[in-house]
């Protein structure tokens, strides 16, 4: 049977949608760039990376996720290929929160599905507490609440952060005239591996480095860090334990999955009060532990996918008429059950209609 022009067009469109699409979203100070993977016919999951990382952090996990939903990964301001803030302007936690709202406004989303790691998991905890009615799913990797420091430590943190930010701001101004220090690729991998306390394995460093460095114009085969160094000293949203507890109490009926890396201490005893509140107040809260470091989603993507795929399929199941599978591939069990439930509901409706005739 010969394919019609309409069939060929549909095949080409489907293949096109499988290819990642680079996007650029205008912001008041410049733009945020992203890459939209998979299905572009329905609202995607918005994926946010951790501190000093970029959208490459999701490279290993993305191929393992359900195919019915696309994923829009972005570089936060100052990271990856997104715009840097103007000279003299410090990065603040609220700036990143506003990015979520601006992206929702750009695409006309009334609700958002979020997947976040580390710093962005803190960000999404705040977003969920402020806008629970605008969030239909949250997946957080290896952080469950905002950071707290005791007053003396917080005072020292603020003083040090301000002073180091001012140094980096001067470097930022000078970088327009003089190229920053450069390194070989192998040196960069070791710098990132060591800087992450071994959290990013050496073999996975390239996923982060690809969007965080630029080729030197002075030295062949060398590169320099192109992300904004001022991001190292961004100003966090600091919350005391009572405030964090109150924030957690506002998160009700929001599908919320937290994954802890077994070798990481970012979710520790100080997180327990928030976890207990989320468990008691939110019937859709889940906490799982997966073997791995703080970057567990990058180093052990398969283990993470085994947890979050059923979660995604349960809370954002596919529309059956648009579900596609590879040749000889069966629908996932969760989807099969969903299909049976839909069929049964339709059968009940048909029986009721017949009984009324």
N, C-alpha and C positions, 0 to 999 in steps of 0.2 A: 504494500500500500504506500503510495507516494505522499510525502508530507506536503500539506498546503502551505502557502505563504504565511497564513495566520499561525500554523503550528510552528514553523521555523522561527517566527518572531517571538512566540511565547518561549521557545527553548532558549533563544538568545537572551531574552530578558531574565529568565531563571538563572542562566549561567552568569549573567552580569550581576545579579543580586548576590550570588555566592562569592564574588570577588570583593575584597574590602574596598571601601570608598573613603578617601580622605575628605574631611570636612573642615571648614573654617567658620567659626561663629564670632561675629563682631561683638566686642565689649567696649565700654566707654573709653578705656585706656589703650585699646588695640584689638586683639583677637585671641581666642582660644582655639587650638586645633585639635582635631580628633580623627579617629578612624572607625568607621561603621562597618562591623563585620556581620555577614549573614543577612537574614531577612530584613528588608526595608519596607515591607508592606504593613507591619504592625509596630507599635511603640516598643522600642528596644529596652534592654537593661542598660542603665548608665553606669559605667565602670570608672572608678576613681582610684588612683594610685596612692602610694605612701610617700612619706617625706623624702625629698631629693630623688625620687624615682620618676617614672613616666609611664605612658601607656604600654610600653614594652613589657612591663611587669606581668601582663596577662597572656603573653604569647604562648606559653606552654598549656595554659588552661583552656583557652578559647576553642581549640579544635575538639575538645572533649565535651562541650556543653550541648544541650538540646538544640536541634536545628530549627525548631519552629519560631524561636525568638532571636532577633539580632542583638548585638551588643555594641553600644557606642562607647568607645574608650576615649578618654580625653587626656591631654597634658594640662595640668593645672597651671595658672599663671606663673611665669618664671621658670617652669620646668619644660623639658623636652623642646618642642618647636613652638610653643605658645609665646605670646608677647611677654616681655618683662615690664614691670611697673616703671613709671618714670623715675629718673634720678631724684633722690631725696625722699621717696615714698617707701615706707616700710611695709612689709607683708604682714597681714593680720588674718587670723582665723576667719573672721567675718567675711573677708574678701572671697575666700573659697566657698563659703556657704552661699554667698550671693551668686556665684557662678552657677550653682545648681538651679537657682530660681531663674536666672537669665536664660539658661538653656531650655528650661521648661517653657518659658515665655516665647522663645524663638520658635520652638516646634509646636506650640499650642497644646502642651500636655497639661491636663488637669491633675493627673497623678504621675508618679515616677516610681520606677523600680531601680534600686541602687545595689551595686556590688562594690565594696570598698576594702582597702587594706590599710592598716596602720594609722597614720595621721588622718586619712580620709574616713576610717572607721570611727574615729573620735568625732570627726565632722558630721558623719551621718547619724551618730547617736544624738547629737544636738538637733540636727534637722528633724529626726523622728520625733523628738520631744516637742519641738515647736510646731511642726506641721504633720501630725500623725494622720490627719484626714487627707493629705496629699501624697501619701506613701502607701503603695500596695505590696511592697516586698523589699526586704533589706537583708543582704548577705554581708557579714562583717568578718574580715580575716584578721585574727589574732589581736584584736583590741575590742573592748566592750564598753568602755566609758572614757570620759575625759581625764586628763592628768590632774593630780593634786600634789602640791608640795607644802610642807609645813611652813608657817610664816617666815622664819629665818632663811630657809632655803629659797622661798619664793622671792624675797627681797634681793638676795644675792643673784638669783637667776635674772631678775629684771635688770639689775645694774650691769651685769656681765653682757646680757643680750644687747642692751642699748649700745654699749661701748664697741662690741664686736660688729654690730650692724653698721655703725658709723665708719669703721675701718673698711668693711665690705662695700659700703656705698662709695667710698673714695676709690676703691679698686674698680668698681663698676664704671665710674667716670673715666678713669685712666685707661680702661680696656678699649675705649673707643679710639685711643691714640696708640696704645701699645698692646701687643698680643700677650695673653697670660702665659704662664709656664706650660711647657708641652712635654708629653711623655710618649714612649712607644706604646703600642696596643697592649703588649704583655704587661708593661708597668701599670697601665690603667686598670687592667683586670685585677691585679694584686692590690692596687689602691682601693678599688671598690670592695673587693672581698674583705680586706682588712678593715675598711671604714664601716662596713656593715657588721662587724664582729663575727664574720664568717657566716652571716645569715644568707647572703647570696653566694651560692656555690660558684667556684671558678668557671665551671663549664657553662653557667647561665649568666655570667656577667655581661656577655655581649648583648643580651636582650635589653638591658638598661643602658649600656654605653652607646648603643647605636643612635639614640636620640639625645644623649647628654653631652656629646663631644663634637668638636669640629676639627677638620684637618688643618694643621699648621701651615701658614703661608711662608714660614721662615725655614722650617726644617723638614726635609723629606721623611716620610714614614713616621711622623709624630703627630700627636693630637693634643688638644687642650679642652678643658671642661667649658662647655658653652652655656650650661644652665646658669641661672642667676645665683651667684654666691650669697646674695642677701637672703635667699630662702632658708639658708642654714639657721638664720636668727629671726625667723618669723615669730609673731606674738601669738601665743596659744590662748585658747579659751579656757581659763583656769577655773575649776569648780571645787568647792569644798565637799566633803562627803555628804553633809545634809542636802546641799544643793543638787549634787549628782543623784541622790536618792529621789528628790522631788522630780527631777527631769525624767527619771526612769518610770515614775508613777503615771506620767502622762502618756506613756507609750502602751496603748491598749489595742487589742485586736489588729495588730500589725504583724504580718508574717515576718519573723526576725530569726535568722539563722546565724549563729556565731561559731566560727571554727578556730580552735586554739592549736598552735603548733606545740607538739609535745616537748620540744627542746627550748621553748621560749618562755620567758617569765613576764611577758607583757600583760597576760591575764593571770593575776596572782590573788593572794588572800584579800588585798584591798579592793578587788573587784567583786567580792562575794556578795556584799549588800545589794549592789545594783543587780547582780545576777538573780539573787533571791526575789527581789521585787519584780523583775521581768517575768520570772517563772510563775509567780503567784498571781500577777495582774494580767498577763498576756498568754492566752491559751495557745498562741501560735509561735511561742518562743522555743528555740532549740539551741542547745550548746553541745558541740562535739569536739573531740580531740583527735588530731591526725598526726601521724609521725612526721616530724620535720621541725625546721627552724621558724623564725619569725616570717620568712618568705616561703612558707610552706606551700602556697599556691603556685609558686614558680619552681621549687625543687621537687615537690611531690604532687604534681597536678592531678595525677590519676587518683590518689587518695582523697583529694579535696573534691574532685568531680563526683566520686561515689557518694559523697554526702549531699552536695548541693543539687545534683541533677534531680533526685526524687523531690526535693524541696521546691525547685522551680516547676516541675511538672504538676505538682499538687496545687500550688498557689497561682500559677499562670499557665494552665494547661493549653494545649494547642486547639485552634479551631479545626475540627476534623476535616472540613472541606478543603483546607489549605495545607494540611499536613503532607509532607513528602518524605519518602525514605529512599535510601539507595537500593539498587536492584538486589532482590533476594533478602532484603533486610526486613525483619518483623518490627511492628510497632512495639515500643516499650510496654511492659506489663501495665504500668500506671495508665498509659494512654488507652490500652485495650479495655481496662476496667472503666475508664471514663466514657469510652464509646458505648459499652454495654449499658452503663447507667443512663446515657442519653437515649439510647434505643428503648430502654424499658420505660422511661418517662414519656416518650412519644407514644408507645403502645398503650399506656394508661390513658393518655389524652384521647387516643382514637376510640378506646373502649367506652370512655365517658360520652364522646360525641355520638356513638352508635346507640347508647342506652337512652339518649335524649331524643332520638328520632321517633 
